[in-house]
């Protein structure tokens, strides 16, 4: 970073304030296992079950998972390089894109979505634990998950080492067992009552992966090289997400379950409770990632405050919320995240690699740039016009515009919101970026 303080010699833990240099201790395998653990999530089968419902086909569902997760992994890998190149956490690195003041908007959005994700992770941990034990202990599992996730966020690099040395192998064994059990069952026809099509399913799969792009640089700022940051994050998370989304798709076809009951269906498999217990413990790293990244996002606004106190406050907030709410409309939550962050990071990747040639000013003096801001807005609009979603008070407005554009005809089946938004955003970023460079010359 441009305005940094000297890091104490020999330290191997993340800096406590924004202006301290980040130690570069993580190689490819560290990051591959870290992101692999992030990608192995109880949300994976839930999302996969939704993809299966959207396609109404086992093979289309699996293809949608591969395409969606593949697109998302490339965006995630591109965002990861921001941290390894600049040394700044994710939201602070966006100062190079939007300027210091301009980065406040995505920072606030990221804080909101990360608190939401941390809360949802704690909820899904408690629900899975209840499926193995009893409903009366839900509050205890919520509190325990919140405490462990917060403790991991206080010592993030130490947590990475634990995940690399121990959890990855236990999780791999549990994952193989669940796949063998699910694949051993006969395949049944999928329900056709909630079919939306192949590309909406791709959007859903991609949104789940891209939801981690705003977190990537928080960890890859500790990467030794850009190559390790890109490949470790894209391959680690992408392969794990494909595997676990596919588990959900296959579970719908062989166990006759749905997105609401898929976790319970997996628990009822022979020794399924033991495998789910391993994954349940591993799931805490997802909540930890969101607590820590909320802290890093907050550091873009209040970088002088010790991150440990921020993490404790955020962990307590997410735990408190998780005690009183349920999962709610998970599908639309994913779509809304995707519609904001897919075009944002598409713009960021195009600007960083093509327009700015990997030279961003991430200091507190970084000036506002209107060109990428306009490109982000264009990409966001493109996503909404293809896939308005079903959010009350929001989607009807975009649906009316969509109907006017397509003359009240359905959106073409080949038109997906994810890749459309990425292409439109990147083209807009490059064209507007060149205009900006001419003006500056």
NUVEXVO-76085 format. One record per residue: residue in three letters; x, y, z of N, C-alpha, C in turn. Coordinates in steps of 0.02 Angstrom, whole numbers, plus 32768, in hexadecimal, padded with zeros to 4 digits. Example, Ala and Ser with C-alpha at 12.3 -4.5 7.8 and 13.67 -1.06 7.14 Angstrom:
2
ALA82947EE4818682677F1F818682947F5B8186;SER82827F90816282AC7FCB816582858002818A;
//
This chain:
441
UNK802A7FC48000800080008000802C803E8000;UNK800F80767FEA803780B37FE3804780D28026;UNK801580D28055802080F28096802280BD80CC;UNK805C809D80D580628066810480948075813B;UNK80898056817580B8805881AB80E3801A81A7;UNK811C801B81C981497FE281C8812C7FAA81F2;UNK812E7F6D81D981167F3381FD814D7F1A822C;UNK813B7F09826A816D7EEE8298818F7EB0827C;UNK81D07EAB828581F67E74826881DF7E318284;UNK81D97E00825881CA7DBC826C81817DAC8276;UNK81547DDD8271810E7DCE827D80F17DA58243;UNK80C57D75825580A67D4B8222805A7D4F8226;UNK80407D8082497FF87D89824E7FE37DC78228;UNK7FA37DCB82167F897E0381EF7F917E448215;UNK7F9C7E7C81F27FA47EBC82137F667ECF823A;UNK7F707EF7826F7F387F0B829A7F157F4A8280;UNK7F3A7F7282597F1D7FAF823C7F2C7FB181F2;UNK7F087FDB81CD7F0D7FDB81847F527FF2816B;UNK7F73801E81907FB0803D81777FEF80158184;UNK7FE77FD6819B80217FAB81A680287F79816C;UNK80657F70815580717F40811E80597EFA8131;UNK803F7ED680FE80287E91810980617E6180FE;UNK806C7E30812B809F7DFD8120808D7DD280E4;UNK80BF7DBF80BB80B37D95807F80C97D4E808F;UNK809C7D2880AD80AE7CE580C6808B7CAC80A2;UNK80597CBA807880307C86805B80467C738014;UNK80547C32800B80647C187FC980277BFA7FA7;UNK80317BD87F6F7FF97BBB7F4A7FD17B8A7F74;UNK7FF37B597F947FCF7B257FB87FA97B427FF3;UNK7FC67B7380167FA27B94804C7F607BB08033;UNK7F637BD37FFA7F277BF47FE17EF77BC27FC0;UNK7F127B8F7FA07EE77B5B7F827EBD7B397FB8;UNK7EDD7B267FF07EB97B0480257E8A7B348049;UNK7E9F7B7380527E737BA480717E337BAD8049;UNK7E3A7BB980087E007BC57FDE7DD97B857FD1;UNK7DFC7B4C7FD27DD87B0E7FCE7DAA7B04800A;UNK7DC47B1580467D9B7B1180827D607B42807F;UNK7D6C7B7E80647D357BAD805C7D007B93802D;UNK7D177B717FF77CE87B577FC57CC17B1B7FDC;UNK7CDC7AF5800D7CB87ABC80297C8A7AD6805F;UNK7C4B7AD9804F7C1B7AFA807C7BD97AD5807B;UNK7BB57AD880B27B727ABB80B57B427AE28088;UNK7B547B1F80757B2D7B4580457B337B277FFF;UNK7B6A7B017FF37B757AE47FB17B3C7AB67F9B;UNK7B2B7A827FC37AF37A587FAF7AB07A7D7FAB;UNK7AA77AB07FD77A6A7AD87FD47A657AFD7F92;UNK7A9D7B1D7F7D7A9E7B407F3D7A967B0E7F03;UNK7AB87AD57F087AB27AA27ED37A6B7A897ECC;UNK7A487A817F037A027A6B7F0079D77AA07EDE;UNK79E67ADF7EE979C27B157EC779D17B147E7C;UNK7A117B087E6A7A237B037E2379FD7AC97E02;UNK79F87A917E2579D37A587E0A798A7A6A7DFF;UNK796C7A8E7E2E79267AA37E27791E7AD37DEC;UNK794F7AFF7DE2794A7B317DAC79507B117D67;UNK79767ADA7D6279807ABA7D21794E7A807D16;UNK793B7A5F7D4C790F7A257D45792F79EA7D23;UNK797279EA7D22799879B67CFF79D979A97D24;UNK79EA796A7D2E7A2A79597D4F7A6579737D27;UNK7A6779647CE67AA179767CBD7AA679C17CB0;UNK7A6C79E17CA47A6E7A2A7C9D7A827A4C7CDE;UNK7A6C7A2F7D167A7F7A4B7D567AC97A477D62;UNK7AE77A0D7D527B307A057D5A7B567A337D2C;UNK7B3E7A3B7CED7B5F7A687CBE7B5A7AB07CD6;UNK7B207AC37CF07B177B077D0A7B467B157D44;UNK7B517AE27D6D7B807AE97DA57BC77AF57D8B;UNK7BDD7ACE7D5A7C207AD57D3F7C2A7B197D1E;UNK7BF97B2D7CF57BFF7B6E7CD27BFC7BA87D03;UNK7BCB7BA77D307BC47BDE7D607BFF7BE47D8F;UNK7C147BAC7DAB7C4D7BAD7DD97C8E7BBF7DB4;UNK7C947BA87D757CCF7BB97D4E7CD47C047D42;UNK7C9D7C247D2F7C9C7C6C7D247CAC7C907D66;UNK7C8B7C7A7D9B7C967C997DDC7CDD7C927DF4;UNK7CFD7C587DE77D417C4D7DFD7D737C7B7DD9;UNK7D677C887D997D927CB67D757D8D7CFD7D91;UNK7D507D127DA17D487D547DC07D6A7D567E04;UNK7D617D217E2B7D817D1C7E6D7DCD7D207E67;UNK7DEA7CFA7E387E327CFB7E2F7E4C7D3F7E1A;UNK7E277D607DED7E3C7DA47DD97E3B7DD47E14;UNK7E077DCF7E3E7E027DFB7E797E397DEB7EAB;UNK7E4F7DAC7EAD7E837D997EDC7EC57DBC7ECE;UNK7ED37DC97E8E7F127DE97E7C7F157E317E95;UNK7EDA7E517E9F7EDB7E957EB97F037E987EFA;UNK7EF77E677F277F187E667F677F627E577F62;UNK7F747E247F3A7FBB7E117F357FE57E477F14;UNK7FC77E6D7EE77FEC7EA27EC47FF27EE17EEE;UNK7FBC7EF67F0E7FBC7F367F327FCE7F2E7F7C;UNK7FC47EF37F997FCF7EEA7FE17F957F04800B;UNK7F607F1C7FEB7F287F39800E7EEF7F068014;UNK7EC77F0A80497E8B7EE0804C7E597EF48017;UNK7E257ECB800E7DF97ED17FD37DDB7F167FC9;UNK7DB97F307FFB7D967F707FF27DC77FAA7FED;UNK7DFF7FA680117E327FDA800A7E527FD87FC5;UNK7E587F9D7FA87E747F987F657E487FBA7F31;UNK7E067FBC7F3E7DD87FDD7F107DE080297F0F;UNK7E0A80437F3A7E1B808A7F347E3C80977EF1;UNK7E6180657ED97E81806C7E977E4F80707E5F;UNK7E1380567E6A7DDF80567E377DB280937E3C;UNK7D9A80A07E787D6980D67E827D8481137EA7;UNK7DC281107EBE7DDB81467EE97DCA81387F31;UNK7DE9815E7F5F7DDE81537FA77D94815C7FB9;UNK7D7681947FA47D3081A07FB57D0281727F8D;UNK7D1281667F4F7CE8813B7F267CE480F47F3F;UNK7D1980DD7F617D1A80987F7B7CEB808E7FB6;UNK7CD180C57FD17CA580BF800C7C6480997FFA;UNK7C4880A67FBF7C0980857FAB7C0F80397FA9;UNK7C40801D7F837C467FD47F847C5A7FB97FC9;UNK7C7E7FE27FF07C917FCC80337C537FC2805F;UNK7C267FF2805D7BE97FED80857BBF7FB1806F;UNK7BB97FA8802D7B947F6E80137BB57F2D8028;UNK7BF77F2B80277C1B7EEF803A7C137EDF8084;UNK7C147F1380AE7C0A7F0980F67BC57EEB8102;UNK7B937F0680DF7B4E7EED80E77B487EA480D2;UNK7B657E9480977B5F7E4E807F7B897E1F80A8;UNK7BC27E3480C17BEB7E0780EA7BCB7DF8812D;UNK7BAC7E2A814C7B887E1E818A7B4F7DEE817C;UNK7B2D7DF781437AF77DC981307B107D838126;UNK7B497D7C81037B657D3980F77B7D7D198138;UNK7B9D7D4081647BB47D2481A47B787D0B81CC;UNK7B437D3281CC7B067D1E81F07AE97CDE81D2;UNK7AE67CDA818F7ACA7CA0816E7AF47C628179;UNK7B367C6B817C7B627C3281897B567C1781CF;UNK7B517C4381FF7B447C2E82447B017C0A8249;UNK7ACF7C2482247A8D7C0482247A907BBE8206;UNK7AB27BB681CD7AB47B7581AD7ADC7B4381D7;UNK7B0F7B5B81FB7B347B30822A7B057B168260;UNK7ADF7B44827D7AB17B3082B37A7B7B018299;UNK7A627B0D825C7A2E7AE182417A497A9C8233;UNK7A867A9782197AA47A56820D7AB07A32824F;UNK7AC67A5682817AD27A3882C27A907A1F82E1;UNK7A5C7A4582D87A1A7A3182F07A0279F182CD;UNK7A1179EB828D79FD79AF82677A1F79718283;UNK7A5A797A82A17A7F794282BE7A6A79368307;UNK7A56796D832B7A487968837279FE79788381;UNK79F279B5839B79AE79C783AF79A37A1283A6;UNK79657A26839679537A6C838B795F7A9783C9;UNK79597A7A8404795F7AA2844179A67ABD844C;UNK79D77AA084287A1C7AB684307A317AE783FA;UNK7A037AFE83D17A147B2B839A7A397B6983B4;UNK7A207B8783E97A3F7BC584037A887BB98416;UNK7A967B7E84327ADB7B6E84477B097B69840A;UNK7AF17B4883D57B197B4183997B267B858378;UNK7AF47BB083797AFC7BF4835E7B337C198383;UNK7B317C1683C57B627C3A83EF7BA87C1D83E5;UNK7BAD7BDA83E57BEF7BBA83DC7C0D7BCB8397;UNK7BE47BC783637BFC7BD883207C137C20831D;UNK7BEE7C4D833B7C017C93833B7C427C9F8360;UNK7C4B7C7F83997C887C8883C17CC57C6E839C;UNK7CBF7C32837F7CF87C14835B7D0A7C3D831E;UNK7CD87C5282F77CE57C7A82BB7D067CBB82CD;UNK7CF07CDA83037D0E7D1A83187D567D10832F;UNK7D627CDA83547DA77CCC836B7DD57CC1832F;UNK7DBE7C9E82FC7DE67C9382C07DF47CD5829C;UNK7DC37D02829C7DCC7D43827B7DFF7D6E829F;UNK7E057D6582E07E367D8B83077E7D7D7682F4;UNK7E877D3682E47EC87D1D82CE7EC17CFB828A;UNK7EB97D2282547EA87D0682127EDF7CDA81F3;UNK7F1E7CEF81F77F527CC781D77F607C8781FE;UNK7F597C89823F7F5E7C4D82677F277C1C8256;UNK7EEB7C3682477EB37C0C82337EC07BEB81F0;UNK7EE17C1081C27EF27BF381817F207BB7818A;UNK7F507BBC81B77F7F7B8581C37F5B7B4781DF;UNK7F2A7B53820C7F047B1B82287EDC7AF881F2;UNK7EBB7B2081C77E937B0381917EBF7ADA8162;UNK7EFB7AF381547F277AD181257F407A8F8142;UNK7F517A8E81827F717A5381A07F407A1C81B3;UNK7F047A2F81C87ED879FD81E57E9579F681C0;UNK7E6F7A2B81BC7E297A2581A67E237A0E815E;UNK7E507A2181327E497A1180EC7E4679C580E1;UNK7E6C799E81087E6C795680FE7E2D79358119;UNK7E16794B81537DD87931816F7D9D79408141;UNK7D9C797D81287D66799280FC7D67796B80BB;UNK7DA2795D80A07DA8793680637D8B78F0806C;UNK7D9B78D180A47D81788D80B17D34788E80B7;UNK7D1A78BF80DC7CD278C480E57CAF78D180A2;UNK7CCE78FA80787CB1790B80377CAE78CD800A;UNK7CE578A780077CE6786B7FDE7CB0783A7FF5;UNK7CA8783380367C76780580507C30781A803B;UNK7C1F785A80417BDC7871802E7BD078677FE4;UNK7C0278737FBA7BF978697F727BED78207F62;UNK7C1377F47F817C0A77AC7F757BC477967F88;UNK7BAB77AF7FC17B69779C7FD87B3277B67FA9;UNK7B3877F67F957B0578147F6A7B0577F37F25;UNK7B4077E67F0A7B4577C97EC77B30777F7EC5;UNK7B2D77607EFF7B1A77197F017ACE770F7EFC;UNK7AA877467F007A5F77417EFC7A4777477EB4;UNK7A0E77297EA479F3772F7E6079DC77767E51;UNK79E1778A7E1279CE77CD7DFD798477D07DEC;UNK796278047E03791B780F7DF57912784E7DCD;UNK78D978547DAC78CA78917D8678C378CD7DB6;UNK78DC79077DA278D879437DCB789579657DC4;UNK787D79857DF9783E79AA7DF5784179E27DC1;UNK780879F17DA278057A247D6D77DD7A617D81;UNK77CC7A677DC277A07A9D7DD777C47ADF7DE4;UNK78067ADF7DE6782B7B1E7DF478617B2B7DC0;UNK78567B147D8378887B1B7D4E78887B627D32;UNK78C27B837D3478CA7BC67D1878F77BC67CDA;UNK79217B927CD3794C7B8E7C9979957B877CAC;UNK79BE7B787C797A057B6B7C837A2B7BA97C9A;UNK7A217BE17C787A4A7C1C7C887A387C3C7CCB;UNK79F97C3E7CE179ED7C537D267A107C267D59;UNK7A167BE57D497A3B7BB87D767A867BC97D76;UNK7AA17BDB7D3C7AE77BF17D387AF17C307D61;UNK7AC27C5F7D5C7AC67C9C7D847AC97C8D7DCE;UNK7AA07C5D7DE37A9E7C4A7E2A7AE07C2D7E40;UNK7AFC7BFF7E197B3C7BE07E2A7B747C137E2A;UNK7B757C3F7DF87BAA7C717DF37BA77CA27E2E;UNK7B6A7CB67E417B617CE77E777B7E7CCC7EB8;UNK7B757C8A7EC47B907C6E7F027BDC7C737F05;UNK7BFE7C697ECD7C477C6C7ECB7C5E7CB57ECC;UNK7C3E7CE07EA47C527D267EA07C477D4A7EE2;UNK7C1B7D307F0C7C107D4F7F4D7C507D517F77;UNK7C827D287F657CC27D297F887CF57D577F68;UNK7CE77D727F2D7D167DA07F0D7D247DDE7F37;UNK7CF17DFC7F597D007E367F837D2A7E257FC1;UNK7D377DE57FCD7D5F7DD180067DA67DBE7FF2;UNK7DB17DB07FB17DEE7D8F7F9B7E2E7DB27FB1;UNK7E337DF37FA47E717E177FB27E807E1C7FFC;UNK7E4E7E1280277E5B7E13806F7E8C7DDD8083;UNK7E8F7DA6805C7EBB7D6E806B7EF77D6E803C;UNK7EEC7D7E7FFC7F237D7A7FCC7F547DB47FD2;UNK7F457DE77FFB7F777E1A800A7FB37DFB802D;UNK7FAA7DBF80487FDF7D9A806A80017D68803B;UNK7FEE7D687FFB800A7D397FCB80517D4D7FB7;UNK807A7D1B7FAB80BF7D287F9680C27D407F4E;UNK80957D267F2280957D397EDC804E7D427EC2;UNK80487D667E8B80077D6E7E6A7FEE7D2A7E4F;UNK801C7D027E3480087CC27E187FEA7C947E4D;UNK80097C937E887FEF7C697EBE7FAB7C837ED5;UNK7FA27CC47ED57F627CE27EEA7F2A7CCF7EB9;UNK7F377CD67E787F047CC77E467EF47C7C7E45;UNK7F277C537E3D7F1B7C0B7E357F017BEC7E75;UNK7F1C7C007EAE7F067BE47EED7EBD7BF17EFC;UNK7EA77C2F7EF07E627C417EFE7E327C257ECA;UNK7E427C2D7E897E157C177E547E0D7BCB7E54;UNK7E457BA77E597E417B5E7E587E257B427E99;UNK7E3C7B5D7ED27E267B447F127DDB7B4C7F1B;UNK7DC37B897F137D7C7B957F1E7D527B797EE5;UNK7D6A7B827EA77D437B6B7E6D7D367B207E6E;UNK7D6B7AF97E797D637AB07E7A7D377A997EB4;UNK7D417AB77EEF7D197AA47F297CCF7AB57F1E;UNK7CC37AF17F027C7E7B067EF67C5C7AD87EC3;UNK7C807AC87E8D7C647A9A7E5B7C517A587E7D;UNK7C7E7A3D7EA67C7179FE7EC87C347A017EF5;UNK7C2F7A357F1D7BF87A377F4E7BB67A4E7F30;UNK7BB87A787EFE7B7A7A887EDA7B617A497EB6;UNK7B907A247E987B7D79E67E767B6079B37EA6;UNK7B7979B17EE47B5E79857F177B1479947F22;UNK7B0279D47F247ABD79E77F2C7A9279D37EF1;UNK7AAC79DC7EB47A8779C97E787A79797E7E78;UNK7AAD79577E857AA6790E7E857A7878F77EBE;UNK7A7C79187EF77A5179057F2F7A08790D7F1E;UNK79F779417EF979B1794B7EE4799B79117EB8;UNK79C978FB7E8B79B878C67E5B79B678817E7B;UNK79DE78757EB079E278317ECC79BD782A7F0E;UNK79BA78607F35799A785C7F767954787A7F76;UNK794078987F3E78FD78B57F3978F278EF7F69;UNK792679157F767922794C7FA5791B798F7F81;UNK791D79C77FA7791B7A0A7F8A79497A377FB3;UNK794A7A777FA179797AA57FC1796B7AAE800C;UNK792C7AA68020791B7AAE806779307A728091;UNK79317A388072793B79FA8098797B79D48085;UNK79A579F1805B79DE79CB80427A0F79B9807A;UNK7A1B79E680AA7A4979D780E07A2E799E810B;UNK79ED79A0811A79CE796A814079D37927811B;UNK79CA792980D879CF78EC80B07A1578CF80B4;UNK7A4878FA80B37A8D78E180B87A9C78C480FD;UNK7A7E78E281307A8878C981747A6C7882817C;UNK7A35787481587A157832815F7A3977FA813B;UNK7A6C780A81147A9577D680F47ABA77AE8129;UNK7ACD776F811A7AF57749814B7B34776F815E;UNK7B3C777B819E7B7677A281B97B7777E9819D;UNK7B4077FE81807B3D784281657B457877819B;UNK7B2C786881D77B327897820E7B7B78A48220;UNK7BA4786F821C7BEB7878822C7C0E78A481F8;UNK7C00789681B87C1D78BE81827C0679078187;UNK7BC5791081957BAB7954819B7BC8797881D8;UNK7BD87952820C7BF6797082477C3B798D8236;UNK7C627969820D7CA3798381F77C9979C381CF;UNK7C6979C181A07C5C79FD81777C417A3581A2;UNK7C1C7A2481D57C007A5682027C377A7D8225;UNK7C6A7A58823C7CA37A79825C7CC87AA58229;UNK7CD17A8B81EC7CF37AB081B87CCD7AEE81A2;UNK7C8A7AEB81A97C607B2381937C707B6481B8;UNK7C8C7B5D81F47C9C7B98821B7CCC7BC681F6;UNK7CF77BA881C97D277BD381A67D047C038176;UNK7CC87BF0815E7CA17C1E81347C8B7C5B815C;UNK7C727C4E81977C5D7C8581C27C997CB081D6;UNK7CD17C8F81E57D0F7CB481F57D237CE281BC;UNK7D207CC8817E7D347CF081447D0A7D2F813F;UNK7CC97D28814B7C9E7D6381457CA77D94817E;UNK7CB47D7B81BA7CC17DA881F27D027DCE81E6;UNK7D367DAA81D17D777DCA81C57D737DFC818B;UNK7D517DE981567D4D7E16811C7D217E52812A;UNK7CEF7E4B81557CC97E86816A7CF87EB68190;UNK7D247E9981B87D557EC181DC7D837EE681AB;UNK7D9B7EC281787DC87EE181487DA47F188120;UNK7D647F0C81107D3D7F4080ED7D357F7E811A;UNK7D277F72815A7D207FAA81897D617FD1818F;UNK7D9A7FAF81877DDB7FD0818A7DE480038152;UNK7DC07FFB811B7DC4802E80E67DA5806F80FD;UNK7D7A806B812F7D5880A7814A7D7880BF818B;UNK7D8C808E81B57DA9809F81F77DE980768200;UNK7E1A808381D67E57805B81D47E8480618210;UNK7E778091823D7EA3809B82767E8E807182B3;UNK7E54805082B07E3B802982E87E547FE282E3;UNK7E6A7FC6831C7E837F82831F7E4E7F528304;UNK7E617F2B82D07E317EFE82AF7E147ECA82DE;UNK7E377EB883137E1E7E8483407DDE7E9A8363;UNK7DDB7ED983777D9E7EF383977D657EF78366;UNK7D757F0983287D407F0B82F47D247EC582E8;UNK7D517E9382E47D3B7E4E82D87D0E7E368311;UNK7D207E45834E7CF77E3083877CB27E4F8384;UNK7CAE7E8F83727C6D7EB1836E7C437E938335;UNK7C627E8682FC7C3D7E6A82C37C267E2382D1;UNK7C527DFB82EF7C3F7DB783017C057DB58331;UNK7C057DE283617BCE7DE583917B8D7DFA836E;UNK7B927E29833F7B577E40831B7B397E0782F1;UNK7B637DE582CA7B4B7DAE82A07B2C7D7682CA;UNK7B4C7D6783027B327D32832E7AEE7D46834A;UNK7AE87D85835F7AA97D9D837A7A707D9A8347;UNK7A7F7DAE83097A4C7DAB82D57A387D6382C7;UNK7A697D3682C67A5C7CF082B67A2F7CCE82EA;UNK7A2D7CE983267A027CCC835A79B87CD8834C;UNK79A97D0A832279637D1F831D79447D1B82D7;UNK796C7D0782A479507D038261795F7CBF8242;UNK793E7CB0820A794C7C7381E5796C7C8581A2;UNK79747C52817679987C5E813779747C8E8109;UNK79327C8F810B790D7CBD80DF79157CAB8096;UNK79127CDE806B79147CD28022795C7CD0800A;UNK797B7C96801279C27C8E800279D07C997FB8;UNK79A47C807F8D79AF7C867F4579B47CCF7F30;UNK79847CF87F4479847D3E7F2F79BD7D657F50;UNK79D27D4F7F8A7A0C7D6D7FAA7A4A7D647F7E;UNK7A527D277F637A8A7D197F377A867D437EF7;UNK7A4B7D477EDA7A437D6E7E9C7A537DB77EA8;UNK7A3B7DD37EE07A477E197EEE7A917E277EF6;UNK7AB47DFA7F197AFD7E017F207B1E7DFE7EDC;UNK7B097DCD7EB37B277DC67E717B1D7E037E46;UNK7AE27E207E487AD37E5A7E1D7AFD7E967E2F;UNK7B167E9A7E6D7B407ED17E827B8A7EC37E76;UNK7BA17E887E8D7BE97E7B7E8F7C047E5B7E4F;UNK7BDB7E387E297BF47E1D7DE97C0B7E557DBB;UNK7BE17E877DAC7BF97EBE7D817C307EE77DA2;UNK7C2D7EF07DE47C607F187E067CA57EF97DFB;UNK7CAC7EB87E077CEE7E9A7E007D017E8C7DB8;UNK7CD07E877D8C7CE07E857D457D017EC67D2F;UNK7CE47EFE7D467D017F407D387D477F457D56;UNK7D4D7F2F7D967D8D7F347DB87DC37F0C7D94;UNK7DB37ED07D7E7DE47EA67D5B7DF97EC57D19;UNK7DC87EDF7CF37DD87EFE7CB27E047F3C7CBD;UNK7DF27F657CEF7E187FA17CFB7E5E7F917D14;UNK7E637F627D437EA37F537D627ED47F367D30;UNK7EBE7F067D077EED7EE37CDA7EF57F067C97;UNK7EC07F287C7E7EC37F447C3B7ECE7F907C3C;UNK7EA67FB37C637EA97FFC7C627EE380177C8C;UNK7EE880007CCB7F1A801B7CF97F5C7FF47CFA;UNK7F5F7FBC7CD57F9C7F957CD07FB77F807D15;UNK7F8A7F6C7D427F9A7F547D857FBB7F897DB1;UNK7FAC7FC87DA27FC87FFF7DCA7F8F80287DE6;UNK7F7880167E217F43803A7E447F6080627E7D;UNK7F46809E7E877F5680C67EC27F2580B47EF8;UNK7F3C80907F2C7F0F807A7F627F1B80A27FA2;UNK7F3A80DC7F9C7F4781057FD67F0A812D7FEA;UNK7F0E814E80227ED7817980397ECD81B6800D;UNK7EFD81C47FE07EF781FE7FB47EDC81EC7F6F;UNK7EC881AD7F647EB081977F227E7381C07F0E;UNK7E7281D77ECF7E3D82037EB77E0481DC7E98;UNK7DC881F97E9B7D8C81DA7E7F7D9381D47E33;UNK7D7D819A7E197D7D818F7DD07D36817F7DBA;UNK7D1B81A77D8E7CD5819F7D7B7CCC81677D47;UNK7D0181587D217CFA81277CEB7CE880E17D04;UNK7D0E80C47D347CFA80827D4C7CB880837D72;UNK7CA880BB7D927C6880C07DB47C2F80BB7D82;UNK7C3580DD7D4A7C0280DA7D167BFE80947CF8;UNK7C3880737CEE7C3880307CD27C167FFF7D02;UNK7C2180077D427C017FDD7D757BB57FE57D70;UNK7B9D80227D6B7B56802F7D667B3980107D26;UNK7B5D80157CEF7B467FF77CB07B407FAC7CB6;UNK7B727F8C7CD47B707F437CDE7B397F2E7D0D;UNK7B2D7F547D417AF77F457D707AB47F487D4E;UNK7AA97F7B7D257A6A7F817D007A627F467CD0;UNK7A987F337CAE7A957EFA7C7F7A7F7EBA7CA3;UNK7A9A7EAF7CE07A867E747D067A3C7E767D17;UNK7A247EAF7D2F79DE7EB67D4479AE7EAD7D09;UNK79C27EC57CCF79957EC07C95798E7E777C7D;UNK79C27E4F7C8679BE7E097C72799C7DE07CA9;UNK79AD7DEF7CE879927DC87D20797D7DF67D58;UNK793F7E117D5579287E407D89791E7E207DCD;UNK79177DDE7DD0790B7DBD7E0F78C37DC57E26;UNK78B67DB87E6678717DBC7E8178707DE17EC4;UNK789C7E127ECC789F7E387F0A78677E6B7F0B;UNK783D7E677F3F78047E957F44781B7EDD7F47;UNK77F97F087F2178097F4F7F2178447F627EF6;UNK78677F307EDA78A27F3D7EB1789A7F1F7E6B;UNK788B7EDE7E6978897EBB7E2978537ED27DF9;UNK78177EE67E1077E37EFB7DE077F97F357DB3;UNK78217F637DCE783A7F9B7DA678637F827D6B;UNK78927F547D7978BE7F3A7D4478987F0C7D15;UNK78677EEA7D2F783F7EBD7D0478197EE57CD0;UNK77FF7F1F7CE377DB7F4A7CB3780A7F627C7B;UNK78477F767C8E78777F8B7C5B788A7F517C2E;UNK78947F167C4D78A57EDA7C26786E7ECB7BF4;UNK78307ECE7C0977F77EC07BDD77F47EF27BA3;UNK78057F317BB178047F637B7C783B7F567B49;UNK78757F407B6078AE7F337B3378A07EF67B08;UNK78847EC27B2578787E837B0178317E7C7AE7;UNK780C7EB57AE677C87EB67ACC779B7E817AED;UNK779F7E7D7B2F77767E4F7B5777847E067B48;UNK77BC7DF87B2577CF7DB37B1778007D9B7B4D;UNK78047D597B5978347D407B8A787C7D507B75;UNK78A87D587BA678EE7D627B9779097D257B73;UNK792F7D2E7B3D794A7CF37B19796E7CC27B47;UNK79637C827B3C797F7C4F7B6879CB7C4F7B6A;UNK79EC7C697B377A357C697B357A537CA57B59;UNK7A297CD47B707A427D127B8E7A467D0A7BDA;UNK7A827D057BF47A8C7CFF7C3C7AA37D407C5B;UNK7A897D507C967A997D8F7CB67AE37D937CC9;UNK7B007D5B7CDE7B457D5C7CF67B767D6E7CBF;UNK7B787D467C897BAA7D557C567B997D947C2F;UNK7B587DA47C287B457DE37C087B607E1F7C2F;UNK7B567E1D7C717B6D7E537C9C7BB97E597C9B;UNK7BDB7E207C9C7C257E217C9B7C3E7E407C5A;UNK7C237E2A7C227C3A7E447BE17C2B7E8E7BDB;UNK7BEE7EA27BEB7BDB7EE97BE67C067F147C15;UNK7C117EFC7C527C397F227C827C817F2B7C6C;UNK7C9F7EF57C537CE57EF87C3F7CEF7F257C01;UNK7CC17F1E7BD17CC67F497B957CBE7F927BA9;UNK7C8D7FA17BD37C827FE67BE97CBE80007C10;UNK7CDC7FD67C3A7D167FEB7C617D517FFD7C35;UNK7D5D7FD47C027D967FE07BD57D8B801E7BAB;UNK7D4F80247B8E7D41805E7B637D42809F7B8B;UNK7D2080A07BC47D1E80DD7BED7D6380EB7C0B;UNK7D8880B57C1A7DCB80BF7C357DFA80E17C03;UNK7DF280CF7BC47E1B80F07B917E0981397B89;UNK7DC981487B917DB4818E7B907DD581B47BC9;UNK7DD581957C047DF481B57C3E7E3E81C17C35;UNK7E6181927C157EA981997C0A7EB781D17BD9;UNK7E8C81D87BA67E9582107B767E8B82537B9A;UNK7E5982577BC67E4C82967BEA7E8582A87C18;UNK7EA582737C357EDC82807C637F1C82927C3F;UNK7F22827F7BFF7F5F828B7BDA7F6982D57BCA;
//
